[in-house]
Amino acid sequence: MTERPEPPPWGALITAGLASEGISAREAARRAGLSEGRWRQITGGYQVVSPGIYAEVRGPAATVARMAAVAGLTPAQLRAAGRDDAAKVLASQRDRQAESSADLLDRVRAMDTEQARELLATIALQLGISLPGAAEGSDDERERRYGT
């Protein structure tokens, strides 16, 4: 292949998704666990073999699904762009995330008031947020009460 190819439909879709999310390719690649160069190869649909010589790059379904997730795309959009394989992976990932989120929410709902307060205090501490009334008591009492 001697002419630079056009990006594949899924590559153009991912690039457009990044633009609408306001994310750079560098940041998107970092979030997806890829190098920026590999990100660009997959979205561009080619890699340079030697000057003026290009080889097609398709990208594995799981990788394209991770990229699509970072770009805020849906499985339906990937299907429409010709990547049914990646759409299935993305849908499966989203189903697992939804199940995990529902399980976590159920566990939080099952907590008694004191457990919920401790959880909230721990989260606030990790985020550097002060909660009203959290400064009450000695450091030892707060440490014992909130596990901090």
Buried (B, 14 or more C-beta within 10 A) or exposed (E): EEEEBEBBBBBBBBBEBBEEEEBEBEBBBBBBEBEBEBBBBBBBBBBEEEEEEBEEBBBEBBBBBBBBBBBEBBBEBBBBBEBEBBBBBBBEBBEEEEEEEEEEEEEEEEEEEEEEBBBBBEEBBEEEEEEEEBEEEEEEEBEEBBEB
